[in-house]
Amino acid sequence: MASHISAARAAAAQRLSEAVTTELHALSMPTAEFVVRVAPQSGTDFFAHGRDAVEMLMRPHPGGDPKPVTKTASGGELSRVMLAIEVVIASTDTVPTLVFDEVDAGVGGASAIEIGRRLAILAKSAQVIVVTHLPQVAAFATNHLRIIKDTSGAITESTIMRLDGDERVEEMARLLSGTPDSDNARAHAAEMLNSANQWRGENG
């Protein structure tokens, strides 16, 4: 029985490795390779779930040896690896809430849009909470919250405000250009929101 489980696990590991690697390339990690290593243990001392030791590794650049994801990925890269895995296994995962912080660190433009789209896909089957400073990602949110920090008093206070309509366009414009009252920035923000809404409608 253990040998059958081990063989099935090795086959699944190969499929998962390839699928997650493909996702990482789309998430602005074009040279990364995700590797699930399944190593059968010798002897008769098996683990509770079989005889295999399973590791999730990543090779950031060609030519290097794959290393444990937690040791080779930065905070933002680790979030993207998690996002890629969740997208691949979304149909079988039962986690009710996912939190991503700085998942878009170091990216922008088309890559940020791809991150936003994948987060929107995950949001179909789970609650997804994202901390972002990129309008390309924020545009795909169904609920947009702004956190405001007030340091004017003796105690620092944070307030959370839900944004709708013009407030959301204004915040998106601020994220785009730093000037929420700029006509060009507001027009770009509105276009970005419309594009995200259209994509969600076509892929919902």
WOKA-V952140 format. One line per field, one symbol per residue. phi: phi as a letter, one per 30 degrees, with the letter a starting at -180 (. if undefined). psi: psi as a letter, one per 20 degrees, with the letter a starting at -180 (. if undefined). Layout:
phi->???
psi->???
This chain:
phi->.dddddddddddddddedddedddddcibdcdbcbccccdddicddddckccccbcbbcdbejdddbeedcccdedddddddddddddcedcdcddbbbbcidcdibahddddddeddddddddbadccbcbccddddddddbccccccccdcdbdbcbcbdcbhdddddddddddbibdcdddddddddddddddddddddcd
psi->ghhgggghggghhgggggghggghhikkmhjqpppopoopqrajnrrhkajqppqorpohqqirpprpgiiiqrghhhhhggggghghjhiiqjphpppppkhjpjrachhhghggghhhghihjrppppoqjphhghhiqhpopppppojhahppqppppppqchhgggghhghgiinijpggghgggggggggghgghhhj.
